[in-house]
Amino acid sequence: MTHMPTPPRPPLDEAFVAALRQRFGDALATGEGIRRQHGTSEAHFAEALPDAVVFAASTEEVADCVRLCTAAGVPIVPFGAGTSIEGNALAVLGGVSVNLSRMDAILAINAEDFDCVVQAGVRREELNAHLRDTGLFFPIDPGANATIGGMASTRASGTNAVRYGTMREAVLALTVVTADGNVIRTATRARKSAAGYDLTRLFVGAEGTLGIITEISLRLHPIPEQIMSAVCGFESLQGAVDTVVQSIQCGVPLARVEILDDKQMAAVNRWSKLDYPEVTTLFFEFHGSPAGVAEQVETVAALADANGGGAFKWSNQPEERAKLWKARHEAYYAAVNVRAGAVGWTTDVCVPISRLPECILATRADIDAGTVPAAILGHVGDGNFHVIFSIDPTAPHEFEEVEAINRRLVERAIAMDGTCTGEHGIGIGKQDWLVAELGDAVDLMRTIKRALDPLNLMNPGKIFTL
C-alpha cells in the first residue's frame, strides 16, 4: 500500500468525546470496526482512521458537530459513500468523520422547473428511481452509486459528461456548513444569476476542505424518447478516436461514448461473462427522438466504418443497455481482478481531444514496457481517460513502477495543456501535480482556504498542504 505520513497525535479529549456523546448519543461511534470503514478506500492508499464517527441526520446536527470540533480544535472529515479513489475522505490527521448517509431525503421535485433539492446522502441511483415517474432524470453518472454530496464535493462527472456536463453544470445551489458552524445557502434555484461571487462553484470540487455540503439543488433533464446503445471494435486506437472526433465535428449529440483498450475488453469479458472482440472498443449511447437517434446512428456507423470499425452491435432494449453499462461500470473491478489478491491503483488525466490518441498510445507503450498489468478506459468524448493497475500488495517494487508510470502520464498530460485529473479530484494522491499544473494559482487557493478555515480543520491534508 502507498503510505502517507501520519503525524503522532494525542487521543481525543475525554470532555470533548463526552460532549459529542451527549449531543449525538448512539449516532456517535468510536469502535475500531466503524472507524476502519471510514479510514480505508477502494484504492491503494494506506488506511487513515478517524478517532470517531458521527452519523449526522440533519444540517443542524452537522452544524452542531462542526461547532464542537472547532471549539476543541479537532479535524472534521465529511464522508458520503466512500467511493472516492484519491484518498479524498481519509482521515489523515484523525479527528471526526461526519457520515452523511442518513441525510437521504429528497426534499423537493420541481418538475415544471426541471430541478430538485436533495440532502447530501441521497445516492444517484435512488434519485433516478424516484424521478422515473416524473419523466425526468439526473444524468451525472460516475459509475459508482455515489452520494450527491460526495459527487458535488469532488466535481464528479462520468459517462454522460460529453452531453450533459459535470457536477459543475448540474448544481444550482448548495446549503453548506462552514468551518465556524454557520449554515449558508450559496444561491437560489434561478437558472442564472449575476449576484456576487459564485460561491456555489467555490464549494463544488473543494473536497470538503472549505465546508460540508448538506443540501444540493440540481438541474434535471427530460428522459429521452428514444435511447440506443451500441458497441463497436476497431482495428486501431487512432481509428476509434477519429470516429468520435468526427462525430462531434458533424454535430452528433453523443450522450455517452467510452473507449476501452484491448486489455480492458479482455478483463470485462472475463468479469462480466461477455464475449466481445478483445480489441480497442467504443461503447456508444444515443438520446433523442426515434428519427433523431436513427440519424445519429447512421452518421456514426458510416464514420466508424471509414475508420476501421467492425460490426456494430445495437440495442434499444433496456435490459441489454443495462447489461452493457453495468459491465462498463464494473470495469475497475474487472481490471484489478485480473490477478488474484491484487489491489488497484487507478489514475486519470484529461487532455484536449486532438491529443488523446497520442497520450493514450504513449501511455500504453509505457505500460507494456513494464511488468504490472494495466488497462485503459475513458470518456473519449471529452478527452478524459483512466489507467487501472493491478498490483501485488506484497511487491513494493510494483508500487514504485506504477508511481513512475503515473508520473510520466501526468507530466505528459500537463505538457499537452491537459490536467492531472479529469474527475477523480486531488485528494492526497495528486497534490504535487496540482502545483505543477497551476503554479501560483495554488497559492491563491491556500489564501481562500485560510480565510474560510483559519484553523485548518475541514478535511485537512487534502488538495494541498498549508
C-alpha positions in Angstrom: 0.0 0.0 0.0 1.0 3.6 -0.5 1.6 5.2 2.9 1.0 8.8 3.8 3.0 10.1 6.8 0.6 10.3 9.7 1.9 12.6 12.5 1.5 11.3 16.0 -1.5 12.8 17.7 -3.0 12.5 21.2 -6.3 10.8 21.8 -9.4 12.9 21.7 -10.0 14.8 24.9 -12.5 12.9 27.2 -14.5 16.0 27.8 -14.9 16.5 24.0 -16.0 12.9 23.5 -18.5 13.3 26.3 -19.9 16.4 24.7 -20.2 14.5 21.4 -21.9 11.7 23.2 -24.3 14.0 25.0 -25.3 15.6 21.7 -25.4 12.6 19.4 -26.0 9.6 21.6 -25.9 6.3 19.6 -25.1 8.3 16.5 -21.5 8.6 17.8 -19.3 5.6 17.1 -15.8 5.1 18.4 -15.3 1.3 17.8 -12.4 0.2 15.6 -14.6 -1.6 13.1 -16.7 1.5 12.2 -13.6 3.7 12.3 -11.8 1.4 9.9 -14.8 1.5 7.5 -14.3 5.3 7.4 -10.5 5.2 7.2 -9.9 3.0 4.2 -10.6 3.4 0.4 -11.0 1.3 -2.6 -7.7 2.4 -3.9 -4.0 1.8 -3.0 -3.7 4.3 -0.1 -2.9 3.1 3.4 -5.7 3.3 5.9 -6.0 6.5 8.0 -8.7 6.1 10.6 -10.7 8.9 12.3 -10.9 8.9 16.0 -14.7 8.9 16.0 -17.6 8.8 13.6 -20.8 10.9 13.8 -23.8 9.8 11.8 -25.5 13.1 11.2 -29.2 13.2 10.3 -29.7 16.9 9.5 -28.0 20.1 8.6 -28.4 21.3 12.2 -26.6 18.2 13.5 -23.7 18.7 11.1 -23.5 22.3 12.3 -23.5 21.3 15.9 -20.8 18.7 15.2 -18.6 21.3 13.4 -19.1 23.8 16.3 -18.0 21.2 18.9 -15.0 20.2 16.8 -13.9 23.8 16.1 -14.1 24.7 19.8 -11.9 21.7 20.6 -9.5 22.1 17.6 -10.5 18.6 16.2 -10.3 17.9 12.4 -13.6 17.2 10.6 -13.8 14.9 7.6 -17.1 14.6 5.6 -17.9 11.1 4.4 -20.5 10.0 1.9 -20.4 6.6 0.3 -16.6 6.2 0.5 -16.2 5.6 -3.3 -13.6 8.3 -4.0 -10.3 7.0 -5.2 -7.7 9.6 -4.4 -7.9 9.2 -0.7 -10.4 12.2 -0.6 -12.3 11.0 2.5 -9.4 9.5 4.5 -8.8 11.0 8.0 -5.1 11.6 7.5 -4.9 13.7 10.7 -7.6 11.8 12.6 -10.5 13.7 14.1 -14.2 13.1 13.5 -15.6 11.6 10.3 -19.1 13.1 9.7 -21.1 10.4 7.9 -23.9 12.0 5.9 -25.6 8.7 4.7 -28.6 9.2 7.0 -29.3 12.5 5.3 -31.0 10.7 2.4 -34.2 12.7 1.9 -35.4 14.0 -1.4 -36.7 17.4 -0.3 -38.4 18.7 -3.4 -39.0 17.8 -7.0 -39.8 20.9 -9.1 -40.8 19.1 -12.3 -42.0 22.3 -14.0 -38.6 23.9 -13.4 -36.6 20.8 -14.2 -34.8 20.8 -10.8 -34.8 19.1 -7.4 -33.5 19.6 -3.9 -31.9 16.7 -2.1 -29.9 16.1 1.1 -26.2 15.2 0.7 -26.6 11.5 1.5 -29.0 10.7 -1.4 -27.4 8.3 -3.8 -27.7 9.0 -7.6 -29.4 5.6 -8.4 -32.1 6.2 -5.8 -32.7 9.7 -7.0 -33.2 8.5 -10.6 -35.5 5.7 -9.3 -37.6 8.4 -7.5 -37.7 10.6 -10.6 -38.8 7.9 -13.1 -42.5 8.7 -12.9 -41.9 12.4 -13.5 -40.3 11.9 -16.9 -37.1 13.5 -15.7 -33.6 12.1 -14.8 -30.4 13.2 -13.2 -27.7 12.5 -15.8 -24.3 12.6 -14.0 -23.0 9.1 -13.8 -19.6 8.5 -12.3 -20.1 4.7 -12.3 -20.2 4.2 -8.6 -23.6 4.6 -6.8 -22.1 7.7 -5.1 -23.9 10.2 -2.9 -24.9 13.5 -4.4 -23.0 15.4 -1.7 -19.8 13.5 -2.5 -20.3 14.0 -6.2 -20.6 17.7 -5.7 -17.6 17.8 -3.4 -15.4 16.1 -5.9 -16.9 17.7 -9.0 -17.8 14.3 -10.4 -18.7 13.6 -14.0 -18.6 10.3 -15.8 -20.1 8.6 -18.8 -22.7 11.2 -19.7 -20.5 14.3 -19.4 -19.9 14.6 -23.1 -23.6 15.7 -23.5 -24.8 16.7 -20.1 -21.7 18.2 -18.5 -20.3 17.6 -15.0 -21.5 18.4 -11.4 -20.2 21.9 -12.1 -23.1 22.4 -14.6 -25.6 20.3 -12.7 -25.5 22.1 -9.3 -27.7 25.2 -9.0 -27.3 25.9 -5.3 -25.9 24.4 -2.1 -26.5 24.5 1.6 -23.1 24.4 3.3 -22.0 24.3 6.9 -18.9 26.5 7.1 -15.9 25.9 9.3 -17.3 28.2 12.1 -20.5 26.1 12.2 -22.7 28.6 10.4 -25.1 27.5 7.7 -25.2 29.3 4.4 -27.1 28.9 1.1 -24.9 29.8 -1.9 -27.6 30.7 -4.4 -31.2 30.3 -5.4 -32.9 28.0 -7.9 -32.7 30.6 -10.6 -31.1 29.3 -13.8 -28.8 32.3 -14.0 -27.6 35.0 -11.6 -25.1 37.9 -11.5 -25.4 38.3 -7.8 -22.0 38.5 -6.2 -19.3 35.8 -6.1 -20.2 32.4 -7.4 -20.0 30.6 -4.1 -21.7 27.5 -5.5 -18.7 26.8 -7.8 -16.3 27.5 -5.0 -17.6 24.6 -2.9 -18.2 22.3 -5.8 -14.9 20.4 -6.1 -13.5 21.7 -2.9 -13.5 18.1 -1.4 -14.9 19.3 1.9 -11.9 21.5 2.6 -13.9 24.7 2.9 -17.2 23.4 4.4 -19.6 20.5 4.5 -22.3 20.3 1.8 -25.6 19.2 3.3 -28.2 20.0 0.6 -28.0 20.4 -3.1 -30.3 21.9 -5.8 -29.8 20.0 -9.0 -30.7 20.5 -12.7 -32.8 17.7 -14.2 -33.3 16.7 -17.8 -36.2 15.0 -19.6 -35.9 11.3 -20.1 -35.2 10.8 -23.8 -37.9 9.5 -26.0 -35.5 7.0 -27.6 -32.3 5.6 -26.2 -30.0 3.4 -28.3 -26.7 1.8 -27.3 -24.0 0.3 -29.4 -20.7 -1.4 -29.2 -18.0 -1.3 -32.0 -14.5 -2.7 -32.1 -11.7 -1.0 -34.1 -8.5 -2.0 -35.8 -6.7 0.8 -34.1 -6.9 3.3 -31.3 -6.5 6.1 -33.8 -9.5 5.0 -35.8 -11.6 4.8 -32.6 -10.7 8.3 -31.5 -11.1 9.7 -35.0 -14.6 8.3 -35.2 -15.5 10.2 -32.0 -13.9 13.5 -33.1 -15.5 13.4 -36.5 -18.9 12.6 -34.9 -18.6 15.6 -32.7 -17.5 17.8 -35.7 -20.6 16.6 -37.6 -22.8 17.8 -34.7 -23.8 14.4 -33.5 -25.0 14.9 -29.9 -23.4 11.8 -28.4 -24.9 11.0 -25.0 -22.1 8.6 -24.0 -19.0 7.4 -25.7 -16.5 5.3 -23.8 -13.2 3.8 -25.0 -11.8 0.5 -23.7 -8.5 -0.8 -24.9 -7.9 -4.5 -25.7 -6.7 -5.3 -22.1 -9.8 -3.7 -20.6 -12.0 -5.6 -23.0 -10.4 -8.9 -22.1 -10.9 -8.1 -18.4 -14.5 -7.0 -19.0 -15.3 -10.2 -20.9 -13.9 -12.3 -18.1 -15.5 -10.4 -15.2 -18.9 -9.8 -16.8 -19.2 -13.1 -18.7 -19.3 -11.4 -22.1 -17.8 -12.3 -25.5 -16.9 -9.0 -27.2 -13.9 -9.0 -29.5 -10.8 -8.1 -27.4 -9.8 -5.1 -29.4 -10.0 -1.3 -28.8 -13.7 -0.8 -28.5 -16.2 2.1 -28.2 -19.4 2.0 -26.2 -22.0 4.5 -27.5 -25.3 5.7 -26.3 -27.6 8.0 -28.3 -30.6 10.0 -26.9 -33.4 11.8 -28.8 -36.5 11.2 -30.9 -36.7 8.0 -32.9 -35.9 9.9 -36.1 -33.1 11.8 -34.5 -31.5 8.7 -32.9 -31.7 6.9 -36.3 -29.9 9.8 -38.0 -27.2 9.8 -35.3 -26.7 6.1 -35.6 -26.5 6.2 -39.4 -23.8 9.0 -39.2 -21.7 7.4 -36.6 -21.9 3.9 -38.2 -20.6 5.4 -41.5 -17.8 7.2 -39.8 -16.8 4.1 -37.8 -16.7 2.0 -41.0 -14.4 4.6 -42.7 -12.1 4.5 -39.7 -11.6 0.7 -39.4 -14.5 -0.1 -37.2 -16.0 -3.6 -37.2 -19.7 -4.6 -36.9 -21.9 -2.6 -34.6 -24.0 -4.3 -32.0 -27.0 -2.2 -31.5 -29.8 -2.3 -28.9 -32.7 -0.2 -27.7 -33.8 -2.8 -25.2 -33.5 -1.5 -21.6 -32.2 -4.8 -20.3 -29.5 -5.0 -23.0 -28.4 -1.4 -22.4 -28.3 -2.1 -18.6 -26.1 -5.1 -19.1 -23.7 -3.1 -21.3 -23.3 -0.2 -18.9 -23.2 -2.5 -15.9 -20.1 -4.1 -17.5 -18.6 -0.6 -18.1 -19.3 0.5 -14.5 -17.6 -2.7 -13.2 -14.5 -2.2 -15.4 -12.5 -1.1 -12.4 -13.1 -4.4 -10.6 -12.6 -6.3 -13.8 -9.2 -4.7 -14.4 -8.0 -5.1 -10.8 -9.0 -8.7 -10.5 -7.0 -10.0 -13.5 -4.7 -11.1 -10.6 -6.0 -12.8 -7.5 -5.5 -10.8 -4.4 -4.4 -7.6 -6.2 -5.0 -4.1 -5.1 -6.0 -1.3 -7.6 -4.2 1.9 -8.4 -6.3 4.0 -10.7 -5.4 7.3 -12.1 -6.9 9.7 -14.6 -5.9 12.7 -16.8 -7.7 14.8 -19.3 -6.2 16.4 -22.4 -7.5 18.3 -25.5 -9.3 15.7 -27.5 -7.0 16.2 -30.5 -4.1 15.0 -28.3 -5.9 12.0 -26.9 -4.6 9.3 -29.3 -1.0 10.5 -28.8 -1.4 10.5 -25.0 -3.1 7.1 -24.8 -0.6 5.4 -27.2 2.4 6.8 -25.3 0.8 5.6 -22.0 0.1 2.1 -23.4 3.7 1.8 -24.6 4.9 2.9 -21.1 2.7 0.2 -19.5 3.7 -2.5 -21.9 7.4 -1.8 -21.2 6.7 -2.6 -17.5 5.7 -5.6 -15.6 2.4 -4.6 -13.9 -0.9 -5.4 -15.7 -3.0 -2.4 -16.5 -6.0 -1.4 -18.6 -7.0 1.9 -20.2 -10.5 3.2 -20.5 -12.0 6.6 -20.7 -14.6 9.2 -21.7 -13.2 9.7 -25.1 -15.8 12.4 -26.0 -14.1 14.9 -23.6 -10.5 13.7 -23.6 -10.6 12.1 -20.2 -9.2 8.6 -19.7 -8.2 6.3 -16.8 -5.5 3.8 -16.2 -6.2 0.9 -13.8 -3.2 -1.0 -12.5 -3.5 -4.4 -10.8 -0.7 -4.5 -8.2 0.6 -7.3 -6.0 0.3 -5.8 -2.5 3.3 -7.8 -1.3 5.6 -6.4 -4.0 6.9 -2.9 -3.2 8.8 -2.7 -6.5 5.4 -2.8 -8.3 4.2 0.3 -6.4 7.5 2.0 -7.4 7.0 1.0 -11.1 3.4 2.3 -11.1 4.3 5.5 -9.4 6.9 6.2 -12.1 4.4 5.4 -15.0 1.8 7.6 -13.3 4.3 10.4 -13.0 5.2 10.2 -16.7 1.5 10.1 -17.6 0.6 13.2 -15.6 3.7 15.1 -16.9 2.6 14.1 -20.5 -0.9 15.3 -20.0 0.2 18.7 -18.5 2.7 19.2 -21.3 -0.3 18.8 -23.7 -2.1 21.6 -21.9 -4.3 19.0 -20.1 -5.0 18.4 -16.4 -3.7 15.9 -13.8 -7.2 14.8 -13.0 -10.4 15.0 -15.1 -12.7 13.7 -12.4 -11.0 11.9 -9.5 -10.0 15.1 -7.7 -6.7 15.8 -6.0 -7.2 14.2 -2.5 -3.9 13.1 -1.2 -2.7 11.5 -4.4 -2.1 14.3 -6.8 -1.1 17.3 -4.7 2.3 17.8 -6.4 0.7 17.7 -9.8 -1.8 20.4 -8.9 1.2 22.7 -8.3 2.9 21.6 -11.5 -0.3 22.3 -13.4 -1.5 25.6 -11.9 1.6 27.1 -10.2 1.0 30.3 -8.3 -2.8 29.8 -8.6 -2.5 27.2 -5.8 -1.2 29.9 -3.5 -4.5 31.7 -4.1 -6.3 28.5 -3.2 -4.4 28.4 0.0 -5.4 32.0 0.7 -9.1 31.1 0.3 -8.6 28.1 2.5 -7.0 30.1 5.3 -9.8 32.7 5.1 -12.6 30.3 5.3 -11.0 27.7 7.5 -8.3 29.5 9.6 -7.8 26.6 12.0 -7.3 24.1 9.0 -9.9 21.7 10.5 -12.0 21.0 7.4 -10.7 17.8 5.8 -7.1 18.8 6.4 -4.2 17.4 4.3 -6.3 17.3 1.1 -5.7 19.1 -2.3 -2.6 20.9 -1.0 -0.6 21.5 2.1 -0.7 24.8 4.0 
